[in-house]
Amino acid sequence: MKVTRDVVEKIAELAQLQIPDGELAAVSEKMSRVLDLVEEMQSADTAGIEPMANPLDATQLLRPDVVTEHDQRRLYQDIAPETKDGLYLVPKVID
Amino acid sequence: MLHERTITELRLGLENGEFSAEELTRHYLSRLEGPSQDINAFITVTGNIALERAKKSDIDRSKGHAGPLSGIPIAHKDVFCTRGVRTSAGSLILDKFIAPYSATVVEKLEQAGAVMLGKTNQDEFAMGSSNENSHYGPVLNPWDRTRVPGGSSGGSAAAVAAGLCAASTGTDTGGSIRQPSSFCGVTGIKPTYGRISRWGIIAYASSLDQAGPITQTAEDAALMLEVMAGHDPKDSTSIAAGVPRYTDSLANPIKGLRIGLCQEYFDEGLDATTGKLIMEAVAVLESQGAVISEVSLSTTRYAVPAYYVIAPAECSANLSRYDGVRFGHRCENPKDLDDLYKRTRSEAFGNEVKQRILVGAFALSTGYYDAYYRKAQQVRRLIRNDFQEAFKTVDLLLSPTAPTPAFRIGEKSDDQVAMYLQDIYTISSNLAGLPAISIPAGIHGHLPTGLQLIGNYLDEARLLNVAHQYQLQTNWHKLSPPAGGTA
């Protein structure tokens, strides 16, 4: 499948990535090659086949409804780029 | 030399008081500063932690409290979180990330007495088959420093091969334990999906990722796996089944064992000499009483395509957490939130990682989901069904681990699709969730060649048993790379 520059720009926006204008052609070319490789899969007859998300078709295990974790906010916020009063700081969103 | 000994031999030496854990650790730490460290196998060496652990191990032993791996120097792939130690996953985005907790696997090995020497180099976020996608530079193959060690657990495999640690941990999403093990002439097992907890392992593709040990021998792999495996309440996908003592079944005879050769894994893409070496290994197993037959896995050609939808899709979701807000790299002076996200991610992810995120986001996007992601998951079930059909007539499957021996650094870095096809024999077992092992099975020119055995679900004991029986008859696993590596 040929991926156009427009598609790359749209997908990059969804993925929160910046692709410089100068690299758009190369990126779309690379994506197209991967999707060409993937194309082979389309010839498989999958009519009536249930999609498989887990190899063992495992379902979610339940555990007793008791508290097992304690508050580790300070530990986890120690490694954050910027925090204040227990909150994560980001640039102002609303003026 | 101490670093040529297996875990089994080192355990004996420690038990007999031939050397202490501290002496053993100092020996390895001196090697990590010696000429062999030029292969760039380690991202971080944790000398002080290692010596502290080794001393504790000696005290524990003197009190009669030695664990199964007490005093054994090991290394962790840098994708395993290690409390208080940088855990980079080979990425600039985590270059300054000090993990606030340890992965379950790391904790289990620590409780068993293992001594962590450091963290090994890898492809960024475990995406790659050559270890060339690391922010910390490529790892060199100790057998030939102009060649790649394989990937993504390239540092872990190269470190064991070069005698820089007695064993290491790796992860395998599409072949990332087995292919580097094959390229470096060591033993590596990817267990059944869910056999080992994924908690604390930096995620790439969660439905495929599985940890495993890389060692010199199958016997050592059994020792490591006994410690690493088991259910973990912190990982809901870990299997709630008891862990067998894998070492107990190593001596079982393999007479009558039914081994299937998958026709599709001996195709035109397979290097002729590699194929010949694998058939020589088959003859060894046959002489030990194994019954060989041919089987067909007709869905093999769909495996690489399905993988390159599912893995990127899951990676695009998993890697959305790197946003410069809670941990990891943040760009300088973001002008707004959008700029913060985009610039942080764009400047700190490598090209291959960005490429896979884009492919994954595309496969999951409106209008393409059914044709790509859903289709790939259906194909995945077909692949699993194919294996289940094969296991009705054979006990395990045998193939080369990779189509060629280690290739040259830079040889495939411009041809992504050629790189992706490196994993053609390993990827199916990840999609199906089956256990598989790679063991040394010959020398191709001056480079090691690996043999892969694939078993049915939770049949790790049989894989290790057969691998051990093969290693009793052959010496390939005992070969060490020449000093300095030939060019």
Interface residues (C-beta under 8 A of the other chain):
Chain A: V3 V7 V8 I11 A12 L14 A15 Q16 L17 Q18 I19 V27 K30 M31 R33 V34 L35 L37 V38 E39 E40 M41 Q42 A44 T46 I49 E50 P51 M52 A53 N54 P55 L56 A58 Q60 L61 R63 T68 Q72 L75 Y76 D78 I79 A80 P81 E82 Y88 V90 P91 K92 V93
Chain B: F97 I98 P100 T192 Y193 G194 S207 P233 S236 T237 I239 A240 T299 R301 Y302 V304 P305 A306 Y308 V309 S316 S320 D323 G324 V325 R326 F327 G328 R330 P334 K335 D336 L337 D339 L340 Y341 K342 R343 R345 S346 F349 K354 Q355 I357 L358 V359 A361 F362 S365 A371 Y372 R374 K375 A376 Q377 Q378 V379 R380 R381 L382 R384 Q416 V417 Y420 L431 A432 G433 L434 Y457
